[in-house]
Amino acid sequence: MVRLVMLSVGAFIWLVTEVMPIGLLTDIAQGLHVSPAQVGLLVTGYAWLVALSAIPLTLLTSGVDRRTLVAALLLLAGSVDVACAFVTNYAVMAVLRVMLALGHGVFWSVIAGVAVRLAPDIPVARATGWAFTGVAVGFAGGIPLVSAIGHWLGWRVAFAVCGAGALGVFAAALVLLPPMPAQRRHMDIRHLLRQPVLVYIAVLTMLVITAHFTAYTYIIPLLQGIAHSPGQLIPVLLLVYGVVGIGGNWVGGRLPCSAGRLIGVATAALVASHAAY
């Protein structure tokens, strides 16, 4: 169980690393002397690069021992986050984010399999649930936390704290994870693309996730643009968003609806909330 908790903390660190510029968007823009839109690209461009590189890089690393791979990816996250704390140039920050994006898709591709191998005696769903708990906690508490640190101590301190956390989990992975040999796999992507249902689900997921994160990436400027909106409340609002999101996941998993109907209702609610902006 300790190993699963460690893996969950690693997921938390990677999630926060991915979306950290969202909670610090205006602070980073001022610090690097660029527009908020350019800082937003550090998230949206990152996401597109992850989408394009996840499958080929996961296949490329499929033969690497899982212990070595997970530890290396945590080391990457920690090193880059610490480096971002000292950046004075937007172009350098963008290059560092590209490096992170190349490791991001691989981490999320292997974490479920690693969790199952670490806990073979418990149900698969429970093992993966433990591993991905860090994602829910990251949205609920991680983003508000780094936003608060950024507002109180500066955005560079937020990056440094996140990097130090990643390096700590990297050290724990070296100690706690056993060797997990892997076999190189081959996948016929062209065969998958000929499956109409799979293509439909992939396109729908891409559109919904793109719409959501396009709005969420710029949530800080949107909140700051509301008249009489105190800046100190922004971390609190982000926390409320994350907690409500966890509640929505819990409720959605227990509603007596088919998966298709539930996705339709959620998509309609997303469209309505964006229109209300």
RAWOPE-V730250 format. One line per field, one symbol per residue. psi: psi as a letter, one per 20 degrees, with the letter a starting at -180 (. if undefined). Layout:
# RAWOPE-V730250
psi=???
This chain:
# RAWOPE-V730250
psi=hhhhgghhhgggghghhgjhhgijghggghhjlrqhhhhhhigghgghhghhigghhghhjhjpphggggghhhhggggggghhijpjphhgggghhggghhhghgghhihghggghhmiiqqghhghgghjhhgghghghgghghgggghgiqhhhgggggghgghghgghhhghprpnqqppqqpnhhghijohgggggggggggghggghgghhkhghghhippkophhighghhggggghgghgggghijqlqqgghggggggghggghhhi.
